[in-house]
């Protein structure tokens, strides 16, 4: 996980998981709409998961 990806996850979480699949984008987008912090946490979890790399 690169520094740029982490910064992007903090600024705009759905954009940081763009290459991880449609389901990840939708989940992170909905969580970001519900609140910024849940979206950031979900994006960082998805970025740290080795299954998606």
C-alpha positions as YAML, in Angstrom:
chain: A
units: angstrom
residues:
- id: 1
  name: UNK
  ca: [0.00, 0.00, 0.00]
- id: 2
  name: UNK
  ca: [1.58, 3.24, -1.12]
- id: 3
  name: UNK
  ca: [1.54, 6.58, 0.62]
- id: 4
  name: UNK
  ca: [-0.44, 8.12, -2.25]
- id: 5
  name: UNK
  ca: [-3.11, 5.46, -1.93]
- id: 6
  name: UNK
  ca: [-3.44, 6.11, 1.81]
- id: 7
  name: UNK
  ca: [-3.71, 9.87, 1.27]
- id: 8
  name: UNK
  ca: [-6.32, 9.30, -1.41]
- id: 9
  name: UNK
  ca: [-8.23, 7.01, 0.97]
- id: 10
  name: UNK
  ca: [-8.30, 9.81, 3.53]
- id: 11
  name: UNK
  ca: [-9.31, 12.54, 1.08]
- id: 12
  name: UNK
  ca: [-11.78, 10.65, -1.13]
- id: 13
  name: UNK
  ca: [-12.16, 6.98, -0.16]
- id: 14
  name: UNK
  ca: [-14.10, 5.64, -3.21]
- id: 15
  name: UNK
  ca: [-11.42, 6.82, -5.59]
- id: 16
  name: UNK
  ca: [-8.71, 4.95, -3.70]
- id: 17
  name: UNK
  ca: [-10.39, 1.55, -4.27]
- id: 18
  name: UNK
  ca: [-11.15, 2.18, -7.93]
- id: 19
  name: UNK
  ca: [-9.11, -0.80, -9.17]
- id: 20
  name: UNK
  ca: [-10.39, -3.23, -6.51]
- id: 21
  name: UNK
  ca: [-13.72, -4.00, -8.19]
- id: 22
  name: UNK
  ca: [-17.22, -2.63, -8.48]
- id: 23
  name: UNK
  ca: [-18.44, -4.10, -5.19]
- id: 24
  name: UNK
  ca: [-15.67, -2.43, -3.22]
- id: 25
  name: UNK
  ca: [-16.37, 0.92, -4.84]
- id: 26
  name: UNK
  ca: [-20.08, 0.70, -4.05]
- id: 27
  name: UNK
  ca: [-19.51, -0.33, -0.43]
- id: 28
  name: UNK
  ca: [-16.97, 2.40, 0.21]
- id: 29
  name: UNK
  ca: [-19.13, 4.98, -1.57]
- id: 30
  name: UNK
  ca: [-22.19, 4.12, 0.53]
- id: 31
  name: UNK
  ca: [-20.18, 4.16, 3.74]
- id: 32
  name: UNK
  ca: [-18.70, 7.52, 2.75]
- id: 33
  name: UNK
  ca: [-22.21, 8.87, 2.20]
- id: 34
  name: UNK
  ca: [-23.21, 7.61, 5.65]
- id: 35
  name: UNK
  ca: [-20.17, 9.29, 7.18]
- id: 36
  name: UNK
  ca: [-16.66, 10.18, 6.15]
- id: 37
  name: UNK
  ca: [-14.91, 8.13, 8.84]
- id: 38
  name: UNK
  ca: [-16.62, 4.79, 8.01]
- id: 39
  name: UNK
  ca: [-15.69, 5.30, 4.35]
- id: 40
  name: UNK
  ca: [-12.06, 5.95, 5.22]
- id: 41
  name: UNK
  ca: [-11.91, 2.90, 7.49]
- id: 42
  name: UNK
  ca: [-13.48, 0.65, 4.85]
- id: 43
  name: UNK
  ca: [-11.10, 1.94, 2.17]
- id: 44
  name: UNK
  ca: [-8.07, 1.33, 4.37]
- id: 45
  name: UNK
  ca: [-9.28, -2.18, 5.26]
- id: 46
  name: UNK
  ca: [-9.79, -3.02, 1.58]
- id: 47
  name: UNK
  ca: [-6.39, -1.60, 0.67]
- id: 48
  name: UNK
  ca: [-4.69, -3.64, 3.44]
- id: 49
  name: UNK
  ca: [-6.42, -6.89, 2.50]
- id: 50
  name: UNK
  ca: [-3.93, -9.08, 0.56]
- id: 51
  name: UNK
  ca: [-6.83, -10.90, -1.13]
- id: 52
  name: UNK
  ca: [-7.52, -7.83, -3.30]
- id: 53
  name: UNK
  ca: [-3.91, -7.20, -4.31]
...
